[in-house]
Amino acid sequence: MSYCRFSSDNWKSDVYAYESESGYEIHVAASRHVGDIPKLPDISKVDEFEYLEAYMKHLEAIDNARLVNIGGRYDGMSATFDTPEELHVFMEHLQKEGYHVPSSAFETLKEQFQAGQ
């Protein structure tokens, strides 16, 4: 199960976090996209041609976006934690260090450890 990917929050996420057989894993980006990447429309609210056009513009913007080094002390780091609580705490730390961690990842992890999983 993925809590967030680098593509989360319209390519603004600096982390990829997920649960694996090894535990709760996180990878921290060393660089991030700079520039506006158009959001994709809700596929249920547009026809397939509108969506395809928006998707092509979205991909073009990603391809043309400049990548810049983040410059934080955790750039390029990977780690594995035993519990979702430990991952949650580390993600909070990353956020305080200036990394973009999607709020949805915090919410999903919190729901998971509150449910006792």
PEBEL-V118585 format. One record per residue. N is the residue number from 1. RES is the residue in three letters. NEAR is the number of other ideal C-beta (glycine too) atoms within 8 Angstrom. Layout:
n={N & N}
res={RES & RES}
near={NEAR & NEAR}
//
This chain:
n={1 & 2 & 3 & 4 & 5 & 6 & 7 & 8 & 9 & 10 & 11 & 12 & 13 & 14 & 15 & 16 & 17 & 18 & 19 & 20 & 21 & 22 & 23 & 24 & 25 & 26 & 27 & 28 & 29 & 30 & 31 & 32 & 33 & 34 & 35 & 36 & 37 & 38 & 39 & 40 & 41 & 42 & 43 & 44 & 45 & 46 & 47 & 48 & 49 & 50 & 51 & 52 & 53 & 54 & 55 & 56 & 57 & 58 & 59 & 60 & 61 & 62 & 63 & 64 & 65 & 66 & 67 & 68 & 69 & 70 & 71 & 72 & 73 & 74 & 75 & 76 & 77 & 78 & 79 & 80 & 81 & 82 & 83 & 84 & 85 & 86 & 87 & 88 & 89 & 90 & 91 & 92 & 93 & 94 & 95 & 96 & 97 & 98 & 99 & 100 & 101 & 102 & 103 & 104 & 105 & 106 & 107 & 108 & 109 & 110 & 111 & 112 & 113 & 114 & 115 & 116 & 117}
res={MET & SER & TYR & CYS & ARG & PHE & SER & SER & ASP & ASN & TRP & LYS & SER & ASP & VAL & TYR & ALA & TYR & GLU & SER & GLU & SER & GLY & TYR & GLU & ILE & HIS & VAL & ALA & ALA & SER & ARG & HIS & VAL & GLY & ASP & ILE & PRO & LYS & LEU & PRO & ASP & ILE & SER & LYS & VAL & ASP & GLU & PHE & GLU & TYR & LEU & GLU & ALA & TYR & MET & LYS & HIS & LEU & GLU & ALA & ILE & ASP & ASN & ALA & ARG & LEU & VAL & ASN & ILE & GLY & GLY & ARG & TYR & ASP & GLY & MET & SER & ALA & THR & PHE & ASP & THR & PRO & GLU & GLU & LEU & HIS & VAL & PHE & MET & GLU & HIS & LEU & GLN & LYS & GLU & GLY & TYR & HIS & VAL & PRO & SER & SER & ALA & PHE & GLU & THR & LEU & LYS & GLU & GLN & PHE & GLN & ALA & GLY & GLN}
near={4 & 7 & 11 & 13 & 7 & 9 & 6 & 10 & 9 & 6 & 10 & 10 & 16 & 12 & 16 & 11 & 13 & 9 & 8 & 8 & 2 & 5 & 8 & 14 & 13 & 14 & 9 & 14 & 13 & 7 & 8 & 10 & 10 & 7 & 8 & 4 & 11 & 8 & 6 & 8 & 9 & 5 & 7 & 3 & 5 & 9 & 5 & 6 & 6 & 9 & 12 & 8 & 8 & 12 & 9 & 8 & 9 & 12 & 8 & 8 & 12 & 10 & 6 & 6 & 11 & 6 & 7 & 7 & 6 & 12 & 4 & 9 & 4 & 9 & 12 & 7 & 7 & 8 & 7 & 9 & 12 & 5 & 8 & 12 & 7 & 10 & 14 & 12 & 8 & 11 & 15 & 10 & 8 & 13 & 10 & 6 & 9 & 6 & 12 & 10 & 14 & 11 & 6 & 10 & 15 & 12 & 8 & 9 & 13 & 9 & 8 & 9 & 12 & 6 & 6 & 4 & 5}
//
